[in-house]
Amino acid sequence: SKKKGLSLEEKRTRMMEIFFESKDVFQLKDIEKIAPKSKGIAPMTVKEVLQSLVDDNMVDCERVGTSNYYWAFPSKALHARKHKLEELQKQVSDAKQRKLSLEKAVEKAKVGREDT
């Protein structure tokens, strides 16, 4: 049987494990060495996976001099999830308010429009 490669989501999860387990700051070359050995992420895809995590604000990246440094701490992930949850709860309450006001508008519109 042919060995199936990891999906992008699996690679992203494993890459996040590297950051969360070490709680350290890395340069790209460090991650390119660690990821294939410890997490089985193909060396050619490490940079692409890391960039997708940076684009989604799951990993922080800062340029210092000529080097880029990457890091992500578990507390940031927790904070991001809490923020997303609050955002979604606000959307739900806004939608409920809108539904109520629309139902009231429907009731008002029905007045004086009996079926004939």
C-alpha positions as CSV (number, residue, x, y, z in Angstrom):
1,S,0.0,0.0,0.0
2,K,1.1,3.5,-0.8
3,K,1.8,5.8,2.1
4,K,-0.6,8.7,2.2
5,G,0.7,12.2,3.0
6,L,-0.6,14.4,5.7
7,S,-3.5,16.8,4.9
8,L,-2.8,20.6,5.3
9,E,-4.9,20.6,8.4
10,E,-2.9,17.8,10.0
11,K,0.3,19.6,9.1
12,R,-1.0,22.8,10.7
13,T,-2.0,21.0,13.9
14,R,1.4,19.2,14.1
15,M,3.2,22.5,13.5
16,M,1.3,24.2,16.3
17,E,2.3,21.3,18.6
18,I,5.9,22.1,18.0
19,F,5.3,25.7,19.2
20,F,3.1,24.7,22.1
21,E,5.4,21.9,23.4
22,S,8.6,23.9,23.3
23,K,7.1,27.4,24.2
24,D,10.1,28.7,22.3
25,V,10.9,31.2,19.5
26,F,12.2,29.8,16.2
27,Q,13.7,31.0,12.9
28,L,12.5,29.4,9.7
29,K,15.7,27.2,9.4
30,D,15.1,25.8,12.9
31,I,11.5,24.9,12.1
32,E,12.6,23.4,8.8
33,K,14.9,21.1,10.7
34,I,12.6,20.2,13.6
35,A,9.2,19.7,11.7
36,P,10.3,16.8,9.5
37,K,12.1,14.9,12.2
38,S,9.7,15.3,15.1
39,K,6.3,15.7,13.4
40,G,6.8,14.0,10.0
41,I,6.0,17.2,8.0
42,A,7.5,17.0,4.5
43,P,10.5,19.4,4.4
44,M,9.3,21.0,1.1
45,T,5.9,22.0,2.7
46,V,7.2,23.4,6.1
47,K,7.5,27.0,4.9
48,E,4.1,26.9,3.2
49,V,2.4,25.5,6.3
50,L,4.1,28.0,8.6
51,Q,3.0,30.9,6.3
52,S,-0.6,29.6,6.4
53,L,-0.5,29.7,10.2
54,V,1.0,33.2,10.2
55,D,-1.7,34.4,7.7
56,D,-4.4,33.0,10.1
57,N,-2.8,34.8,13.1
58,M,-2.2,31.5,14.8
59,V,1.6,32.0,14.8
60,D,3.3,35.4,15.3
61,C,6.1,36.5,13.1
62,E,8.5,39.4,13.7
63,R,11.4,40.6,11.6
64,V,14.5,41.4,13.6
65,G,17.3,42.7,11.4
66,T,17.5,40.3,8.5
67,S,15.9,37.3,10.3
68,N,12.2,36.4,10.8
69,Y,11.3,34.9,14.2
70,Y,8.2,32.8,14.7
71,W,6.4,31.9,17.9
72,A,3.0,30.8,19.3
73,F,2.1,30.3,22.9
74,P,-0.9,28.2,24.2
75,S,-2.3,31.2,26.0
76,K,-2.7,33.0,22.6
77,A,-4.7,30.2,21.2
78,L,-7.0,30.2,24.2
79,H,-7.4,33.9,24.0
80,A,-8.2,33.7,20.3
81,R,-10.8,31.0,20.9
82,K,-12.4,33.1,23.7
83,H,-12.5,36.1,21.4
84,K,-14.1,34.1,18.6
85,L,-16.7,32.7,21.0
86,E,-17.6,36.2,22.3
87,E,-17.9,37.4,18.7
88,L,-20.2,34.5,17.7
89,Q,-22.3,34.9,20.8
90,K,-22.8,38.6,19.9
91,Q,-23.8,37.6,16.4
92,V,-26.4,35.2,17.8
93,S,-27.9,37.8,20.1
94,D,-28.0,40.4,17.3
95,A,-29.8,37.8,15.1
96,K,-32.3,37.1,17.8
97,Q,-33.0,40.8,18.2
98,R,-33.5,41.2,14.5
99,K,-35.8,38.2,14.4
100,L,-37.9,39.7,17.2
101,S,-38.2,43.1,15.5
102,L,-39.1,41.4,12.2
103,E,-41.8,39.3,13.9
104,K,-43.2,42.6,15.4
105,A,-43.2,44.2,12.0
106,V,-45.0,41.2,10.5
107,E,-47.7,41.5,13.3
108,K,-48.1,45.2,12.6
109,A,-48.4,44.5,8.9
110,K,-51.1,41.9,9.5
111,V,-53.4,44.4,11.2
112,G,-56.1,45.6,8.8
113,R,-55.1,42.9,6.2
114,E,-57.6,40.2,7.0
115,D,-58.1,37.5,4.3
116,T,-60.9,38.2,1.9
